[in-house]
Amino acid sequence: MLMRTDPFREIDRLTEQFFGTTARPATMHLDAYRDGDHFYAAFDLPGVDPDSIDCTVERNVLTVRAERRRPVGDGVELVAAERPMGTFTRRLFLGDTLDTDKLEAGYEHGVLTLRIPVAERAKPRRVTITANGDGRRQINA
């Protein structure tokens, strides 16, 4: 038996995954990178009130939640509604090499930037090697 799929159903699924729906907005986009002894994660959250942003870390899972609301009021008349609204959530699984107790967060120009230092135990260090007890050499571990 040959099963056929509706090609438009797949397009709708991909569109909802990328743009989201009214009930379930698309995920927030991010860049993550390491620069020296710090790990950075920058989340795009244009038009989000900073007071609606919630950032938590539990067992090396970073969760960022933010909400974008439509303007409301007696004189507000919605003419077009193309931007996704609602609550956005993104989770990142952080490695044990990051010191999440010293996480810093800032929000500027619609971008939430998190700065997490690399833990001391994860940084490269020199180890002293003794050769037959008569001399010392240093190598990078």
C-alpha positions as CSV (number, residue, x, y, z in Angstrom):
1,M,0.0,0.0,0.0
2,L,1.4,3.4,-1.1
3,M,0.9,6.2,1.4
4,R,0.8,9.7,0.2
5,T,1.5,12.8,2.3
6,D,0.0,16.2,1.8
7,P,2.9,18.4,0.6
8,F,1.1,21.5,2.0
9,R,1.0,19.9,5.4
10,E,4.8,19.6,5.5
11,I,5.1,23.2,4.4
12,D,2.7,24.3,7.2
13,R,4.7,22.2,9.7
14,L,8.0,23.8,8.6
15,T,6.5,27.3,8.6
16,E,5.1,26.8,12.2
17,Q,8.5,25.5,13.3
18,F,10.3,28.5,12.0
19,F,7.8,31.3,12.6
20,G,5.8,29.8,15.4
21,T,2.0,30.2,16.0
22,T,-0.1,32.5,18.1
23,A,-0.4,29.8,20.7
24,R,3.3,28.7,20.5
25,P,5.7,31.4,19.3
26,A,8.9,30.6,17.6
27,T,12.0,30.1,19.7
28,M,14.3,33.0,20.3
29,H,17.4,33.0,18.2
30,L,20.8,33.0,19.8
31,D,24.5,33.1,19.2
32,A,26.8,31.2,21.6
33,Y,30.6,31.5,21.7
34,R,33.6,31.3,23.9
35,D,36.0,34.2,24.1
36,G,39.0,33.5,26.3
37,D,37.9,32.6,29.8
38,H,34.2,33.3,29.2
39,F,31.3,31.7,27.4
40,Y,28.7,34.1,25.9
41,A,25.1,33.5,24.8
42,A,23.2,36.3,23.1
43,F,19.5,36.0,22.6
44,D,17.5,38.1,20.2
45,L,14.5,39.5,22.1
46,P,13.4,42.7,20.3
47,G,10.4,44.5,21.7
48,V,10.5,42.5,25.0
49,D,10.1,44.4,28.2
50,P,13.2,43.6,30.3
51,D,11.0,43.0,33.4
52,S,9.3,40.1,31.6
53,I,12.7,38.3,31.1
54,D,13.3,35.4,33.5
55,C,16.7,33.6,33.5
56,T,17.3,30.6,35.7
57,V,20.0,27.9,36.1
58,E,19.2,24.5,37.6
59,R,21.6,21.6,37.4
60,N,23.5,23.1,34.5
61,V,20.3,23.8,32.5
62,L,19.9,27.4,31.6
63,T,16.3,28.5,30.9
64,V,15.5,31.9,29.5
65,R,11.8,33.0,29.3
66,A,10.6,36.2,27.9
67,E,7.2,37.6,27.0
68,R,6.2,40.0,24.2
69,R,2.7,41.5,24.6
70,R,0.5,43.4,22.1
71,P,-0.5,46.9,23.1
72,V,-3.8,47.0,24.8
73,G,-6.2,49.8,25.7
74,D,-9.5,51.5,24.8
75,G,-8.1,53.4,21.8
76,V,-5.9,50.6,20.4
77,E,-7.0,49.1,17.1
78,L,-4.9,46.3,15.7
79,V,-4.3,46.9,12.0
80,A,-1.6,44.2,11.3
81,A,-0.3,41.4,13.5
82,E,2.7,39.8,12.0
83,R,5.2,39.7,14.9
84,P,5.0,36.7,17.1
85,M,3.6,37.5,20.6
86,G,3.4,35.4,23.8
87,T,6.0,33.7,25.9
88,F,9.3,32.5,24.4
89,T,11.4,29.9,26.1
90,R,14.9,28.6,25.3
91,R,16.9,26.0,27.2
92,L,20.7,25.5,27.0
93,F,22.5,22.6,28.5
94,L,25.7,23.9,30.0
95,G,28.8,21.8,30.5
96,D,30.4,21.3,33.9
97,T,33.3,23.5,32.8
98,L,31.3,26.7,33.4
99,D,31.0,28.5,36.7
100,T,27.2,29.2,36.6
101,D,27.4,30.8,40.1
102,K,29.1,33.8,38.5
103,L,26.7,34.2,35.5
104,E,26.1,37.8,34.5
105,A,23.2,39.0,32.3
106,G,22.6,42.3,30.5
107,Y,19.8,43.5,28.1
108,E,20.6,46.1,25.5
109,H,19.1,47.0,22.1
110,G,16.8,44.0,22.2
111,V,19.6,41.5,22.9
112,L,19.9,39.6,26.2
113,T,23.6,38.7,26.7
114,L,24.7,36.2,29.2
115,R,28.4,36.0,30.3
116,I,29.5,32.8,32.1
117,P,33.1,32.4,33.2
118,V,34.9,29.1,32.6
119,A,35.5,27.3,35.9
120,E,39.0,27.4,37.3
121,R,39.2,23.6,37.2
122,A,38.5,23.6,33.5
123,K,41.3,26.0,32.5
124,P,44.6,24.7,31.2
125,R,47.3,24.5,33.8
126,R,50.9,23.5,34.1
127,V,51.9,20.2,35.7
128,T,55.3,19.5,37.1
129,I,56.8,16.2,36.1
130,T,59.7,14.6,38.0
131,A,62.1,12.4,35.9
132,N,63.7,9.7,38.1
133,G,63.8,12.1,41.0
134,D,66.7,14.2,39.7
135,G,65.1,17.0,37.7
136,R,61.9,18.8,37.0
137,R,60.2,19.7,33.7
138,Q,56.9,21.5,33.1
139,I,54.4,20.4,30.5
140,N,50.9,21.7,29.6
141,A,48.1,19.5,30.8
